[in-house]
Amino acid sequence: MACSLEDHREYLHQHGIKSTRPRNLVWEILLTHDGILSAEEIYQTAVQQGETVNFSTIYRVLELFVEKGLVEKSFFPGTQKNVFSVCHVGHTHHLICLRCHKTVDISPCPLSDLEKQIAAKTDFQIVGHHLEIYGYCPECRKIMK
């Protein structure tokens, strides 16, 4: 899903983010990767592509993208690190492979009824939730046997 530099500039501008080389680079890496990436993996990908960028810059860009709602930040228990992925339109939940980091969207939301029950029981106005289920994908299970 490669986008032109102009597409990046316009998309970032629509979300109140100035387009810069590091921001475009991080965005492109996230868009072309299927699944989740740590800041270190994004940095290594950039270096492998011949880019010169500081790790701290990568992390600041990721935090900005999270703040603006472009990227989801999750804690990955297998590595004790934060991981990042592009936010999908709408409400999504994920299965995440602990070995290869592949993500699979869970749809429809399995928590809708539970959320309504909890709201009725507690009188909370629930505005959202986030669900990630960790395990091993079929391909990794085959390798691990």
N, C-alpha and C positions, 0 to 999 in steps of 0.2 A: 504494500500500500504506500508506495513512494509518492510524495507530494513535492511540488516545486517550491523553491524558496519563497516565491510570491504567495503561494497558498499558506505557508507557515506564517509569514508576516501578517496576512489578513486574519487568519484564525487567532493568532495571539493578540492582535489588535482588538478583535471583537471581545476578547476577555480581559481587556485592560492591561495587557502585557506588551512592553516594548520588544520588538524583534531584535535579537542580537545573535551573533554567531553561536555562542554556547547554548542559548535557549533553543535555537533552531536545531542544533546538533542533538541535544537531549531529546527533543520532541521527535525527531526523525528516528532515533534509535528505539524509542518507546513504541512508535507506530509500526515499525517493521519487525518487532519481536512479538511472538505469540506467547503470551504468558507474563510472568512477573520477573522483574530484575532488581537486584540490589544496586545501590549507588556505585559500589565497587565494580559490578559487572558492566554498568553503563560506562564508567570510566575506562575499563579495559577495552571495551568495544570501540570507544572513541580513539584510544591510543592505537589500536590495531588498524584503524582507518587512517592513521597518519595525522590525526588531529593533535594539537598541543593545547591542552586545557588542564587546569588544576582540579584536583579531586574536590577541594572545597567549593569551587565554582559549580561543579556538577551537583553537589548536595544543596547549595543555595538555590539553584534553578529548580531542583525537584521540590524543595519546600515551597517555593513560589507557586509552582504548578498545583501543589496540593491545596494551598491557600485559596487559589483561584478556582478550584474545582475541576481542573483538567486531569488530574492524576489522583489515584487512590493510593494511600500509604497504609501498609499492613505490617504487622510484626510476624516474621517467619520463624516459627519455633525451632526448625531444624538447624538454623544457622545463628539464632539469637540476634538477627539483624532485621532492619526494616527493609521492606521490598516495595516496589512501585509498579503500577500498571495504569494504562490510560483508562479514564472513566468511560463507562459505556452509557449511552443514552438510556434513561429509564432506571428502573430498580433492578439490581442484579446481585446474585450471590455466587460464590465460587467453591468448587472443589479444587484443591491445590496439591499437586504431587510433591512430596517431601524430597524426592530424589532428583527429578529433572525440572521441577518448578512449573510444569505444564499446568494451565488453569482451564477449567471447564465451567461454563456458566450453568447455574441451576435455575431453571425456569419452568413453570411459574413459581412465584415466591411461596416456599413452604411454610412461612411464618404468618401469613395474613390472618388466618383464623385465630392463631394464638395471640397475635398482637391485639386483635379486637377483644378477646377474652380478658387479657391483662388490663387493657384500658377500661373496660367496664368494671372490673373488680377493684381497681386502684383509683379510678377517676383521674388517671393521668391523661394528658393530651399527648399521645405518642406522635412524634414527627418523623421518625425513621429508625432504622436498625441496620446492622451489618452482620452478615454471616459468612464465615469461611470454614470449610471442613477440610482437614488435612488427612492425607493418606498416600497410597501409592497407586499410580495409574497401571493399566494392564501391561504396557510395555516394560515398565520398571519391575513389576512383579515377576515377569518372565526372566529378566536378567538376574534378579535376586535369588532365584531358585537354585 
